[in-house]
Amino acid sequence: MTNVVQYQDPTDTTRGPSPIVWGDCPWMEIQAQVAQGRNGYSVWDDFINAPKTDAGLHEGALESAGGPYIFYGDTGVIMKTQASTTEGDALGGILQVSGNDADNDEGSLSTGSPTFIISDTAAYSKKLWFEARIKSATVANNGVSQFIGLAWDHGSQISVAGAEALVDNTGSLGAFSYLGFHVDAADGDAWNFVHKAEGQAETELISGVDTAVADTYAKFGFIYDPSELDTKKIKIFVDGVEQSTYGTATTIATATFPDAEAMAPTWATKVGAAAEVLCSLDWWRVAQLG
């Protein structure tokens, strides 16, 4: 591979993308593939200028294509770019969900097309990188449930950034395909790494992959590498630390894994009580070889 991302310190755990995740990503090569109309896709957004969506712009529940994204929010829920208030913590933009002050209020975001695939099928077996940096104002039980990762509703062929991406009262994930990090309503500080193929049961690959701290950012990432050992096909990272549990070749071959199912970067939030919980997405980055 050429044009590999270069980092001076692989142990750096500051606010930017984690070197351990992105150190071998040929970012410029993937960009060139996209520009030439060839396979290979990438998303890198610091949310400096995301569109504002709220009930003042849309009557009732909103579901709108804002620039490169699909947004969904219940009435009164606002999703917009906020300027960083702490330069060293989140320089640039922050996409924030606010106004979610009614029980089961939700605000979600997704790209409008599923472009990323994890599979052991030769035609789709391409290396993939994902990472995002997020936080919530509270991690109390019944405060807010969230999902960050890849997802798509193949039955309806639509983005999951819509009503009931996270189920009312429980915050569990809806009936669609997904792979990523999830915290439910009943255990507000416990993030889990999960996956599901549409029509199957959820698999919790890592329970308690991170213990969240209120109003404190965490970086969640994973790499799928088809050239890796069968025991380490999917590596999971939290704040630049590689976890000791992996998605394996056996994991990908199970019926519960969304094998060869194209998915989109997705962030979903839902509050568990009638109290506003600010949720912030500092940035996300996804890339896959063509």
N, C-alpha and C positions, 0 to 999 in steps of 0.2 A: 504494500500500500504506500502511496505517496501523500504528501501534504498532511502529515499527521499533526494533530494538535500538540504543541509543545508547552511543557510546564517546567519551571525551575525547581519546584519542591513538591514531590508527590505526596507529602504528608500534610499539605496545606488544607485546613478545614475552615477557611473563611467563607464569606457569603457567596462567593462565586461557584461555578461548576467545579465538582470535585475532580482533582487530577487522577485519582485512582479509577474513576469512571470513564473519563474522557481522554486520558493520556494517549490512547492508540486509535482514537477516532479520526479518520481522514476527512475532516470537516470540509475542507476546500474541494476535495475530490468529489464528495457527495454534492456540494453546491454546483459544481460543473456539470455533473450528470443531470441535475434538475434543470439547469439552464439549457441543456441540449435536448431536453424532452426525453431523456432516457430514464430508466428506472433508478431508484434511489431517492429518498425523501428526507427532509429535515424541517424542524420547527425550532426556532430559538427566539423567545419573546421575553423581554424585560418589562413589558406592559407600561411603556412610557406614554403611550397614546391610545389605549383601548377605548372604544366607544362607551359612553355612559348609557345604561339602560335602567329605567325605573318606571313606576306607574304614571309619572308626569309625562312621559313620552309615549307610553302605550297604555291603553285602557285595559284594566283587568290584568290577568296573568299574561306575561309577555313571552314570546318565543320569536326571536328575531335574528336575522343574519347580520351581525355587526362586523363589517370588515371581513377578516378571515375566520370568524367564529360564529357559532350558534350559542346564544344566550337563552337561559330560561330563569324566570323569577316569579314568585307569587306576587300578588298585588302589594305594593309598598316596599318590596325588596329592591334594593339598589345595588348594581354591580358597575363599578367604574374605577378608573385609574386614580390613585392617590399619590401625591408627591411624597417622597421619602422625608421623614422628620428626623431621622438619625442617619447622618451621612455614612458613618462607618458600618451601619447594620444593614441597610437596604438602599444603597445608592441607586438612583434611577426611579423606575415606576413600581407601583404595587397595585395589583388588581384586588379590590376589596369588596366583599359582600357585606352590606349593612341593611338596616331597616327590617331585618328578619326577626320581628318582635311579636309575632303571633305563633301559636303552637303549630309545629310542622311547616313553618315557612321554609322555602327552599330557594337556593340560587345555584345555578349550574352553568358550566362552560364546556364547549367541545369544538374541535375543528369540524367543518361541515362534511368531511369525507373521510372514510376509513382508509388509511394509506399504509399502516404498519402491520406486519404479519410475523408471527413467531411460529415456526413449523419445522418438523424434521423431514418434510417432503422436499426433495431436491430442488424443485422449481422455486420454492419460497424460503429456502434455508439460507437466510442472509443475516449477518450480524446486525444487532440492534442495540442502541444505547438510549436510556431514559433517565432523567433526573428532574426534580422540582423542589422548590423551597417554599414551605407554607407554615402558617401558624394560625391559632385561634385565641380569642381573648380569654376564654375559660376552657378548662379541661374537666370540669365537674361532670358527674353523671347526669344524663338528661340535659346536658347543655347544648352540644352540637355533634352531629355525626358527619363524617366526611369520607370521600374517596378521591384518590389521586392516582392516575395510571392510564391504562388503555382500555377502551370499552366500545361496544357498538351493539345496537339492537338489530340483529339480522332478520328476525321474523318480520319486522316492519320496515327494515332497510332505512333506518333513521338514526340520527345522533341520539344518545341517551340524555342529552341536556334538555330534559322535558319533565313533565309532572311524574312524580314517583320514581325518579332515578334512585332515590333512597326511600324506603318504605316508611309511611307514617308511624310514629310512636317508637318504632324499634331502631330505625336508621339502617336496617339491613339493605343490601343491594338488591335491585330489581331483577326482573327476569330477562337478562341479556348476558352477552359474553363480556368477560372482563379479566384483567390481570393488573394487580397493583396493590396499593396500600389503603387500608380501610379502618376506620374507628366507628364503633356503633354507639347508640345512645346510652346503653346500660353501663358502659365502661369507658368514660370519656377521655381517659388518658392512655388507653391501651391501643396502639396501632398494630394491625396484623397484616401480613402479606398473604393475599388471597387470589384465587382464580376460579373461573367457572366458564364452561361452555354452555351456550344457551340450551335450555331444556334439561340440564344436569344439575346436580347438587353442588354447592360451593365447597371448595377445598381450602382449608386454612393451612398454607404451607409453613408459615412461621407465626405462631401466636406470641403476642407481646414483642414484636420486633423493635418497638420503641415505646418508651414511657414519656408521653408528652408533658411539657411544662407550659403553663398558661402564658400567653403573649410572648412566646419564645420560638423562633424559627427552627425548623428541622429540615434537613435535606434528605429526600427519599429517592433512591435510584436503583436501577437494575440493568444488567447487560445480558443479552442472549448471544451466545457465541457457539455456532454449530461445529466449530473446529475444536472446541474444548473437550475434555474428558467427559464421558457419559455421566459421570457423577457430579459434574459442575457446569451443565449447559446454561443454567440461569444463575447468575450471581446477584445477590441483593445487598444493597448498601444503605446505611443510615449515617448521615453526617460524615461521609467519606470513609466509613469503616465497613469492610467486607464481612458479611455475616457467615456463620459457620454451617448454616443450613442452605442447601442449594436446590434449585429445580433441576432434575436429572432427565436423562433420556427417557426413563420410565415415566416420569411426571408428564412429559409432553405427549407420550403415547397413550395416556389414560383418557377415558371418555369425558372426564370432567375438565380437561384442559382445552382452551380455545385454539386447538391446532389448526393452522392454515385459515384462520378466521381473521380477516382484515379488521383492524380496530383503530380508533381515533384517540388522541390525547384528550383526557376528560378530567374535570374537577367538579365534584358534586358536594353540596352542603345542605344540611337540614337541621333546624333547631328543634330541641325536644320539649320546650316549654315556651310560654308567652313571655320571653325575655330576649332582647337583642344580644347576639353574639357576633362580634366582628370577626370575619374570617379573611385572611390575607394570603394571596399567592404572589410571592416576590418575583418569581420567574419559573419558566419550564423550558426544557430542552430535550428534543427527541431526534434521533437520526438513525437511518438504516441504509445499508449498502444496497446497491442495485444489482 
